[in-house]
Amino acid sequence: MPAKSPAQSLLEKADKKANSSAGWFSSSSTKFEEAGDLYQQAANAFKIDKLFREAGDAHAREAECREKCQESNEAAQAWWNAAKAYKRGHPDLAIQALSQTITHLTKGGRFRQAADREKEIGQIYLQELNDLRKACESYERAAEWYSQEDAQATANACYKDAADLHADLEQYPQAIARYEQVANGSLSSPLTKYSVKEYWLRASLCALAMGDTVTAKRNLTKYSSLDTTFSSTREAKFVNILIDAIEGGDQEMFTGAVYEFDQVIKLDNWKTNILLKIKRGIDEEPSLT
């Protein structure tokens, strides 16, 4: 029979402690405090052995011991440690552990940290599980919490990520509303003002993806009234040419405009995808002749 690993021995010791009956002189909270410390040691030993699932489980049991002692901060930390271990190959368990962390943080009024963890959940949904809808919900929730904690730049970054996902899910009106919100938030500061044209470009492309050139034109007018320099930007001129091409059913003009724009400002994946959707819309328009 192979010898037990140090991690396994610590885990058994922790289980024994957690399940023992409290003695005459010790309170049950002391028992769970000691068991929690042992689970934490076991988790760290499992990490040394690169057994991340086992490490996560040990941290989760540590967290439950901390909860029994009413140590909310320590419990939040233990759940977060569990999540970090689970992230190595067990995204679903990582999300569950992060949700537990968030419950403790919000109860304690620590919304800034809760937002950080919620954003992590969004990233796992997006990168590991490819669940755009859930990722979008997490980014929106994180953004609201950042916003109420006055972390406006971080909130805007999350709202922008949410807007991109709304558009990927073809929820264009929600995407437009979010891009406009981020743009409005960025207009007030000289540091972020330069990025406004990017958000308005994205919002305009969303309107065109809906096949709605009327809204696109009306929005361009609105954006130009909010920032008088906008109408002379490359972005605004690009949208205007696209509108003309769509209304004229002119594919070549559309392709030419996209090519020209890409020569100067490299198109990212998001823009490339939405422009392909818009172009397909021109294909499908029945000609009037």
Buried (B, 14 or more C-beta within 10 A) or exposed (E): EEEEBBBBEBBEBBBEBBEEEEEEEEEEBEBBBBBBBBBBBBBBBBBEEEBBBBBBBBBBBBBBBBBBBEBBEBBBBBBBBBBBBBBBEBBEBBBBBBBBBBBBBBEEEBBBBBBBBBBBBBBBBBEBEEBBEBBBBBBBBBBBBBBEBEBBEBBBBBBBBBBBBBBBBEBBEBBBBBBBBBBEBBBEEEEBBEBBBBBBBBBBBBBBBBBBBEBBBEBBEEBBEEBEEBBEBEBBBBBBBBBBBBEEBBEEBBBEBBEEBEEEEEBEEBBEBBBEBBBEBBEEEEEEE
